[in-house]
Amino acid sequence: MTKRSVGEIAPDITARDAKGNNVSFDSIGKEYVLVAFLRYAGCPFCNLSIHRFAMEHQLLLDSGCEVLTFIQSDIEAIEKNIYDRHKVTPKFAIIPDHDKKFYKLFDVTPSYKNTYKMIKDIPHWIHAVKDHGFKQGKVDGNFLIAPALFLVHTKTRKILHADYAADLFEHETFSPIYDKILTLQT
C-alpha cells in the first residue's frame, strides 16, 4: 500500500467525534490541523500520547493548529479509558474509528517494524501505567498500528508533514511540526 506523502491532498474527513460533534476540515477554525492515528482506547501508550496532546494542545492552538485524533475503539471505550481517566481532559476531537475507515483513507496500516521500535519505549509504558494509571484495557483495535501524524492545511487539504512511525514521547516529534507552521506563517 502506498503511504501518503507531503504535497498530496489529504482525504476528506467528515466524521462525528466521541462527544457527538461533527468534524471536518471546514469546521476546524484553524489554518492547520494535526491529524493523529493511535491504536485503541485501552492502550497505555496511546493514553500517554493523548496526555501529551492534551499538554501540547494550547501551544498548537496558539500556533494556528488544531488536533484531531483517531482511535480504533467505540465511544464507550473512549469515555471509559480516556475521558474518565485523564486528569487533563482532552479538549480536542477524539474520533472513534473501529472500522478503520479513516486509517484506510490515510494508509495507516499495521507494521511489525514500527511496532517493534516500541521496545525502546518500555520506560514510557511503565510511566503511563505507574504515574498516570493508564493500565492496559481491552484490546479492541489492532496492536500493530504505530502512531501516525499528518499536518494538514485545512483550506487546501495539502499534507505538509507525514510521519508513519511517530514517537509521541519525544519533544523532537513536535519540532518539525512547529517549524513547518512557523515557516509557512512568515
N, C-alpha and C positions, 0 to 999 in steps of 0.2 A: 504494500500500500504506500502511496506517495504521501509524504508529510507536507503540511502547509509550510510555506516559506515567506520570508519578508518580501513585501511588494505585492503579494497576492491579495485578492479581495476575500475577506473573511465570509464564511457562510452566514446567512441571516440567522439572527437569534430572536425568536419570538416565543416567549415561554411565560410560565407562571412560577414565581418563587415560592418557597416554603411558607411564607406569610400570606400568600394569596394575591400578591401584587403582580401585575403584568409587566414584563420586562422585554425591552427591545433596544436596539442601538438608538432608535429615535427617542426613546424615553429616558435615556441616561442623564441628560442635562449637563454633561461634562464633555470636553473635547476628546478625551481618551477614555478607554476602558481596559482594565487589566482582567482578562478572562482566564480563570484558573480551573483546571480539571483535577480533582482529587479522587481518592478511592471511594470510601463509604463512611457513613456517619460514625460507626463504632471503631474506626481505625485510630489508634493513639497518635500515629504520625500525622494523620490528616487533621486531627483535633489540635495538635500543636501548630500545624500550618494555619488553621482557621484562627487560632490565637494570634499568630504572627500577623496575619492580615488585619485582624481587629486592632492590633497595636500600631500597625503601619497605615491604617485607613485614613486618618486625618491628614497625614503628610501627603498621601497620594491625592486626596481631595484638594488640598491646598496647591497641588501641582497640576490641577485640572484633570485628574484621573479618578474614575470610579472603579470599583471592584465588583466582578460577578464571579461566583464560584459555582461549579457543578459538582454534585455528589451523586454517586450511583444508588443512593438509598431513597426510600419513600419519605413523605412528610413526617410521619410518626417517628421514624428513626432519627430524623434530623432534629425534631423537637426534643426527644429523649436524650440523645447523645451530644447535641451541640447547644441548643438554646437553653436547656435546663441545667447544663453542667458548667458552662463557661462563666467565669467571674466578670470578664469583659464581654458583654453581649455583642455579637457581630451586628453592625449597622449597615451591612451591605447585603445584596441579594445572594441567597443560597438556593440554587435551583435543583430540585430533585430530578434525576435523570436515570431512573432504574433500568429503563430500556436502552440506555446509552445512545439515544438519538443524536444528541449534540456531540458526544465523544466521537461518533462515527463521522459526523459532518466535519469535525476538526482533525480527523485522522488520528485520534488518541487511542492507541491500541495497547494491549498487554506487551510487556517487554521483559524477558528474563534478564537481559543485560542491564537495563536501567534499574530493575528491582534489586538485582544483586548488589548494586552500588549502595543500597540501604544498609549493608552490613557496617559500613563506616559510621552510620548514623545511630547505632545502638545506644550511645550515650544520650542522644536526644530522645529516644524512645523511653529510656529509663527516667529522664527528666519529665517527659509527658505523663508518665504513669505515676511517679512518686510525688512530684511537686504540684502537678495540676489535677491529678485524679482522673486522667483520661485513660481509664483501663480499657482493655480490649473488649469491644462489644461484639454483637452478632456480625459475622462476615456476610454482608448482603450485597456484595459487589465483587469485582474482580481484583484480587490482591496484587496482581502483576501490573496494574496500571501505575506508572510512575507519574508524579505530578507534572503537569504541562501548563505553561504560561504563554499567553499571547497578549501583546499590547496592540490595541486596535484603535484607529482614528474613527470616532463614531459617525462622522458625516460621510466620509469616503469609504469607510469599512476596510481601508487598507491595513494589512498586517505590518506593524512597524518593528515587532520583536517576536520571535518564536523560540520556545525552549521546551523540548520534549523530555527533558530529564532535570527539571528544576529542583534545586536543593534549597528548599524554603527555609532552612535553618541557618543559612549563611547570609550575612549582610551583602556580600558580593552579588547575590542573585538579584537584588533590587537595584544595585548601582547602574547597570546598563539601561534599566527602565527609566530611572530618573534622568540619566544622561541623555537619553533619546528625547524625552519630553522637553528638557531644557534646551537642547539643540534646536528642536522644532519651534520653540517659543521665541527664540532670539533671532 
